[in-house]
């Protein structure tokens, strides 16, 4: 079993913001598995599907970004998920816009949602898939930037990046070699 969590903010006003790339990618995972977010449990909206006969739980925390760890911790306990069975999808200002970066573990960097996840779980050795959002042409404070809407001219780039991130998550959940998945999707 795998738990794939996309980080974001639950209100509709945040739907097209940079900080909701994880939510969008989680939606792509659910769509690929022909399932929908129908349940609410552990402070998250949850969809369940199957990949190669194995159950996949896809979640979007309803706690808002900075408290995402509460929902992730509850879900991991509820489904008895080991660190290697958790995949977190999220936006990352430290990467150029549209880039995807997969790592088996690591720090939270500048991301408060990941800081919350790591603090609540008490470990960092779980796979994460980061979707780059940094735009060198935009010079606004980070908090204003991540909560702003994706510019129309960049929308397709981010839709494509979220799709690639979801494909990478599914490849990992299908048991593909981690290094091979990183080689195929990083960049």
Secondary structure, DSSP 8 states (H G I E B T S, - for coil): -EEEEE----SGGGTTBGGGHHHHHHHHHHHHTT----EEETTEEEEEEEETTEEEEEEEESS-GGGHHHHHHHHHHHTT--GGGEEEEEEEEEEETT-EEEESS---TT-HHHHHHHHHHS---SEEEEEEEE-TT--S-HHHHHTSB--GGGHHHHHHHHHHHHHHHHHHHTT--HHHHHHHH--
